Amino acid sequence: MSLDVLTRKSLSLFDAVGGWRTVAEGVASRVVFLVAYLLTGRVWTAALIAVGGVAVLAVVRVWTDRRYWSAAIGLAVVGGSALLAGTTGQAIDFYLPAVVIQAAQGAVFLLSMLVRWPVVGLVLGAVRRDRSGWRHDPAARRRYQLCTAVFVVKCTIATAVQMPLYVAGQTTALGIAATLLGGAPSAGVCLYLCWRILREGPQTR
């Protein structure tokens, strides 16, 4: 399978689970919440504004793309963050799920490398309909391990930056960090690096 075909199939899989619109909605909710909180000083008000903004985007998605599940998942994640912040009365808790998710993702990616079943290999193996055949190719295994390591580094950096900000109660700084390190900018960098790693390897089947 050529790299071009694999790339197209990978993007199709990414699009099937929500694509960049889901990533953008996550970024938008964090930015909207932070701006609303800084302007109003009220946690519940900012939380409801963030949920309302994502709800509008979800309705648009359902109306235009008929993506019910991706819209529901995006809304549920933001709704959970808003409920947590509103219940505790602490604006910074809106970003706690993002901090926990980054740490959990990093742990999962690292564990997959240690057991030699790298997440990137599993995902691309599913795309290629070759769930375990790639493990018999040392070169492919190394590339998938390296790609997975890219995400481990990203999650480690994000956790190392965000956790101290959360503990210190730095809402504004954490909101900015969560947007940059847990959103589209860092995801785009990781995907680009993985593309370069896979592109430099031999193109199989």
C-alpha positions as CSV (number, residue, x, y, z in Angstrom):
1,M,0.0,0.0,0.0
2,S,1.5,3.4,-1.0
3,L,2.0,6.2,1.4
4,D,-0.5,8.3,-0.4
5,V,-3.2,5.7,-0.1
6,L,-2.4,5.1,3.6
7,T,-2.5,8.8,4.3
8,R,-5.9,9.2,2.7
9,K,-7.3,6.2,4.6
10,S,-5.8,7.6,7.9
11,L,-7.4,10.9,7.2
12,S,-10.7,9.2,6.5
13,L,-10.5,7.4,9.8
14,F,-9.7,10.6,11.6
15,D,-12.6,12.3,9.9
16,A,-14.9,9.5,10.9
17,V,-14.3,10.1,14.6
18,G,-14.9,13.8,14.2
19,G,-11.8,15.2,12.4
20,W,-10.5,18.6,12.9
21,R,-13.9,20.0,13.6
22,T,-14.0,18.1,16.9
23,V,-10.5,19.4,17.7
24,A,-11.6,22.9,16.9
25,E,-14.6,22.7,19.1
26,G,-12.5,21.6,22.0
27,V,-10.2,24.6,21.5
28,A,-13.1,26.9,21.1
29,S,-14.7,25.8,24.3
30,R,-11.5,26.4,26.3
31,V,-11.0,29.9,24.8
32,V,-14.7,30.9,25.1
33,F,-14.8,29.8,28.8
34,L,-11.6,31.7,29.7
35,V,-12.7,34.9,27.9
36,A,-16.2,34.7,29.4
37,Y,-14.8,34.1,32.9
38,L,-12.3,37.0,32.7
39,L,-15.2,39.3,31.5
40,T,-17.9,38.2,34.0
41,G,-15.9,36.7,36.9
42,R,-18.7,34.1,37.3
43,V,-18.0,30.4,36.9
44,W,-21.5,29.3,36.0
45,T,-22.0,32.1,33.5
46,A,-18.7,31.3,31.8
47,A,-19.5,27.5,31.9
48,L,-23.0,28.0,30.3
49,I,-21.6,30.3,27.6
50,A,-18.9,27.7,26.7
51,V,-21.6,24.9,26.6
52,G,-23.9,27.1,24.6
53,G,-21.2,27.9,22.1
54,V,-20.3,24.2,21.6
55,A,-24.0,23.4,21.4
56,V,-24.5,25.7,18.5
57,L,-21.5,24.1,16.8
58,A,-23.0,20.7,17.5
59,V,-26.3,21.7,15.9
60,V,-24.5,23.0,12.9
61,R,-22.6,19.8,12.6
62,V,-25.7,17.6,12.8
63,W,-27.5,19.8,10.3
64,T,-24.7,19.9,7.8
65,D,-22.9,16.6,8.2
66,R,-25.3,14.4,10.1
67,R,-22.5,13.5,12.5
68,Y,-24.6,12.7,15.6
69,W,-22.1,10.8,17.6
70,S,-19.1,13.1,17.2
71,A,-21.4,16.1,18.0
72,A,-22.7,14.4,21.1
73,I,-19.3,13.4,22.3
74,G,-17.9,16.9,21.9
75,L,-20.9,18.4,23.7
76,A,-20.6,15.8,26.5
77,V,-16.9,16.5,27.2
78,V,-17.5,20.2,27.4
79,G,-20.6,19.7,29.4
80,G,-18.7,17.6,31.9
81,S,-16.0,20.2,32.3
82,A,-18.6,22.9,32.8
83,L,-20.5,20.9,35.3
84,L,-17.3,20.2,37.3
85,A,-16.3,23.8,37.4
86,G,-19.8,25.0,38.2
87,T,-20.2,22.4,41.0
88,T,-16.9,23.3,42.7
89,G,-17.2,27.0,42.0
90,Q,-13.6,27.0,40.8
91,A,-13.0,28.2,37.2
92,I,-9.8,26.3,37.0
93,D,-11.6,23.0,37.3
94,F,-13.0,23.5,33.8
95,Y,-9.6,22.5,32.6
96,L,-9.0,19.6,35.0
97,P,-10.4,17.0,32.6
98,A,-7.9,18.2,29.9
99,V,-5.1,17.8,32.4
100,V,-6.2,14.3,33.4
101,I,-6.8,13.2,29.8
102,Q,-3.3,14.4,28.7
103,A,-1.7,12.4,31.6
104,A,-3.8,9.3,30.8
105,Q,-3.0,9.5,27.1
106,G,0.7,9.7,27.8
107,A,0.5,6.7,30.1
108,V,-1.4,4.6,27.5
109,F,1.0,5.6,24.7
110,L,4.1,4.8,26.8
111,L,2.7,1.5,28.0
112,S,2.0,0.5,24.4
113,M,5.6,1.2,23.5
114,L,6.9,-0.8,26.5
115,V,4.8,-3.9,25.4
116,R,5.8,-3.3,21.8
117,W,2.3,-2.7,20.5
118,P,2.6,1.1,19.8
119,V,-0.7,2.9,19.5
120,V,0.2,4.4,16.1
121,G,1.0,0.9,14.8
122,L,-2.4,-0.4,16.0
123,V,-4.2,2.5,14.4
124,L,-2.5,2.4,11.1
125,G,-2.6,-1.4,11.1
126,A,-6.4,-1.1,11.4
127,V,-6.5,1.4,8.6
128,R,-4.4,-1.0,6.4
129,R,-6.5,-4.0,7.5
130,D,-3.3,-5.6,8.8
131,R,-3.7,-5.5,12.5
132,S,-0.6,-7.4,13.5
133,G,1.4,-8.1,10.3
134,W,3.4,-4.9,10.7
135,R,5.0,-6.4,13.9
136,H,7.0,-8.8,11.7
137,D,8.6,-5.9,9.9
138,P,11.4,-4.4,12.2
139,A,11.6,-1.2,10.2
140,A,7.9,-0.6,10.4
141,R,7.9,-1.4,14.1
142,R,10.7,1.2,14.7
143,R,8.8,3.9,12.8
144,Y,5.6,3.2,14.7
145,Q,7.5,3.2,18.0
146,L,9.0,6.6,17.1
147,C,5.7,8.0,16.0
148,T,4.1,6.9,19.3
149,A,7.1,8.4,21.2
150,V,6.2,11.8,19.6
151,F,2.8,11.6,21.3
152,V,4.4,10.5,24.6
153,V,6.7,13.5,24.5
154,K,3.8,15.8,23.7
155,C,1.6,14.4,26.6
156,T,4.6,14.6,29.0
157,I,5.3,18.2,28.2
158,A,1.6,19.1,28.4
159,T,1.2,17.4,31.8
160,A,4.5,18.8,33.2
161,V,3.3,22.3,32.2
162,Q,-0.4,22.0,33.1
163,M,-0.3,20.1,36.4
164,P,1.8,22.7,38.3
165,L,-0.5,25.5,36.9
166,Y,-3.6,23.6,38.1
167,V,-2.1,23.1,41.6
168,A,-1.1,26.7,41.8
169,G,-4.6,27.8,40.8
170,Q,-3.4,29.8,37.7
171,T,-6.6,29.8,35.7
172,T,-5.6,32.1,32.9
173,A,-2.2,30.5,32.4
174,L,-3.7,27.0,32.5
175,G,-6.4,28.0,30.0
176,I,-3.8,29.2,27.6
177,A,-1.6,26.1,28.1
178,A,-4.6,23.7,27.7
179,T,-5.5,25.4,24.4
180,L,-2.0,25.3,23.0
181,L,-0.7,22.0,24.4
182,G,-3.9,20.0,24.4
183,G,-5.5,21.4,21.3
184,A,-5.0,21.8,17.6
185,P,-1.5,23.4,17.6
186,S,0.2,20.5,19.4
187,A,-1.9,17.9,17.6
188,G,-0.9,19.4,14.3
189,V,2.8,19.3,15.2
190,C,2.5,15.6,16.2
191,L,0.7,14.6,13.1
192,Y,3.2,16.5,10.9
193,L,6.2,14.8,12.6
194,C,4.6,11.4,12.3
195,W,4.0,12.1,8.6
196,R,7.6,12.9,8.1
197,I,8.7,9.8,10.0
198,L,6.5,7.5,7.9
199,R,7.3,9.3,4.7
200,E,11.0,8.7,5.2
201,G,10.5,5.0,5.5
202,P,10.0,2.5,2.6
203,Q,6.5,2.6,1.1
204,T,5.1,-0.9,1.4
205,R,2.3,-2.5,-0.5
